[in-house]
Amino acid sequence: MTAYRYRPFAVLAAVLGLVLVASDAKAQTPLPQDAQIQADVSKALDSKRFKNVRAAVQNGIVTLTGTVDLYSAKEDADNKAHHRRNVKGVQNLIEVDGPVVEDATLRNRLAEKLTYDRVGYGTTAFNAFTIGVQNGVVTLGGIAYGPMDKDSAISLVSNFPGVKDVVDNIEVAPVSQMDDHIRLATARAVYGAPQLNKYAIDPAKPIRITVVNGNVTLSGVVDNQGDKDVANIKASGVPGVFKVINNLRVESPAQEKEK
């Protein structure tokens, strides 16, 4: 009687086992379209930039492996794979090879490049970016005047040798006619001061002016405390300015001697 009583449960367990095995087998079996996806992705990555990149596909998920020379190539490979038909997701395991650059050196080089980025477009003084580097991973922060300024900064960093990854924490200043008026008026007031006119000549030593909802932030490096104070006074006197945050740094004597 005991054996007979538990027999239905044994049968049920066996049936459930078969269902689980069948489900697992189904999950493991590649979809018919996987081969087509892999062919499409491989074709999209057929260039010198991706010569060491490999793509594998299972159930619509693309896994990218291998190495590239620049971080931008890793991002481009990801975007190209994402835009193939029937792709459900992309796992990007590509490693950025290229040269190894010491963090402080990399940060200084990037800071110099960003200083001159978009010179001639009239927005350079209105961008204030921060740069952090750890083990080749670059974190960008600060305020960009507009989306194009932000995109340009990220593109510059992504294409720089030695950069292994990019973390984008840049904020774009909100669109505001009032803020635009304050930006121009503050730039005229600050750079128009005879003592500060020199900072408008060399983009390597600008006074950055960012404006968000009437609040002005001054950043950059000036030669002395007097220049910092004059910039603060000039910005504070602009009509419509609610508050001035003076983050200007005074160049140290040691820095001055190195030049």
Secondary structure by P-SEA (a helix, b strand, c coil): cccccaaaaaaaaaaaaaaaaaaaaaaaccccaaaaaaaaaaaaacccccccbbbbbcccbbbbbbbbccaaaaaaaaaaaaacccccccccccccccccccaaaaaaaaaaaaaaccccccccccbbbbbbbcccbbbbbbbbccaaaaaaaaaaaaacccccbbbbccccccccaaaaaaaaaaaaaaaaccccccccccccccbbbbbcccbbbbbcccccaaaaaaaaaaaaacccccccccccccccaaaaaac
